[in-house]
Structures are given as structure tokens and as C-alpha cells.
Amino acid sequence: MASMAREAWTEVPGRAEDALAHADALYNLARHLTRNPSDAEDLVQETYARALRGGEQLAPGANVKAWLFRILRNLFITRYRHHARGPAQEPYDTLEGGDAVCPTTRGPRSCSTWKASPRPRSPSSWAAPSGR
């Protein structure tokens, strides 16, 4: 399958050169979207890998630049959505400065009804109050 894609990619003269001519522009867009040089490089590399795999889908005479930018954009959106579904990276109880964080909005002291306790609760205090 991969060899068929490579053959289809190289069948049209100049297609590979056209694709490589846009590497800097793709990197600039990826850098703008990710705000991280390493992630931008990965995004561009994956864009070219997908373009190579799907080379037979590109019609002769089609706009290679627009096709590559569409692949990069869709790949970024897919990665963004995948990352957004993952677990949060920061702890819920404190920030670097020791400020309390609201457990529902994750903002510093942004809950009007929630008050941070000065010390962590012990497991025995997790039980419901006994007196009703």
C-alpha cells in the first residue's frame, strides 16, 4: 500500500518538488498554531507522511499547497481535540504560588461558594455528618 502511494506521488512530474517547496510555510503555520517548535516540527512531519499515504487522492493539476495546508489544519484540530479530552495537567488543589484553586472552574479563588481549607481533609472527615 505504501509503495503504491509513493508511486502515485511520483507519477506526476514536479509534485514532490511542489510539496517540499511549501515546507517553510507549513512550519510557520504549525508554529503559530502550536506555539511550540518541537510540536510544529512533528505536525509538519506528520502532514508530509499523510500526504505521502494519500497521494493517489490528489487529482493531477490540483493545488498541492492548499491540499497540504488542509492536511495540516485537520491534523492540528484532531490533535487539539484529543488533547482536550485527556486529563488535566495541573493539580486541582494548588497553583505554584500556593493560591487555592476552585475545583469546578479550576480558577484561582473564582468560586464564590467554595472556600479553601487551610489544611487537607483527613479520610475520617470525608464521611457524612452523623448528627441529623
N, C-alpha and C positions, 0 to 999 in steps of 0.2 A: 504494500500500500504506500509506504513512504517513498519507494523508488518510483512509483507511478506519479506521485505528486512532484518529485524532483524533475521527472521527465516532462511533465506538463508545464512546470515552472520555466524550464529552459527551452521549451519548444518555440516560444515567441522570442525572436531576437531582441535583445535590449531590455527585456522585462526585469531581469535580475539587477542590471545596472540602474534601471529606473527606481527599483525598490531601495537599493543601497544609497542612492542619491538623497533620499529623504531621512536618513538615519539621524542627522543632527536636528532636524525639525521635530522628528518623533521624540527624541531625547528631551528637547526643550519643553514640549507639551507634557511629557511624562514627569519631568522635574517640577513643572508648575502644578500638576495635579497631585503628586505625591508629597512634594516638599522635602524629598529625601533623595540624594544622589544614588544611593545603593538600590532603593526601591525603583527608581526611574530606570536604571540600567536593567534590572530584572524585568520590568514591564516592557521595555523595548525588545529585549531578547525573546521574551515570550510572544510578542507581537510578530516578530520575524519567524518564529517557529510555527505559529498558527498560519501565517501567510504561506509558508512553505507546504504545510499539510493541506491547505485548502487552495492551492494554486490552480487546480483544474476548474475551480468555480469561477475564476475571473475570466470574463469574456475578452477575446482579443480586441485591442483598441480601447479598453476600459481605462478609467482614471486610476492608476496604481496608487498615487498619493492619497486620494480620497479613501480608497479601499484600506490602505494601511492605517490611516487615521481612524477609520471606523473600527477596525480591529482593536487598536489601542484603547479607544474610548470604551468599547464594550468590555474589554478585559479589565480596565480600571473599575468600571461600575460593578462587575462581578466580584472583584477582589474587595471593593469597598463594602458591598452587601454582606459578603462572607465574614469580613472583619467585624461589621456592626452586629452580626448575630452572635459573635463569640462572647466570652465572659469579659467583664470589665477588667482593665489592667491595674487600676488603682484600688487601694483598700478603702472600705466604706467608713471606717471609724475615724481616721485622722488624715490630715494633709501634712506636708513637710514641716510647716510651721507649728504643728500641734493644734491647729484650729479644728473644732468639731465639724463634722460633716453630716448633713441631713441624709438619712438612709433612703428616703424616697426620691429626692431630686439630685442627690449627690453634690449639692452645692454647699459652700461654707455657711453654716447657720442660716440657711434660707427657709427652713420650716418654721412657721410661727408657733405651731403647737408642740414641736419637738424640742426638748431640752437635753443637752448632753450631760451625762452624769460625770462627776469628777473622777470616778474610778470605774473599772469594768465591773459588770454584774457577775456575781458568782452563780454557778449552776443551781444552787439551792434557791436563789431568788427568782429563777425562771418559772417556778410553779405558780399556779393561780393563787390568789389570796384565799386563805382558809376561812376567814370570817365573812359571812354574807349578811 
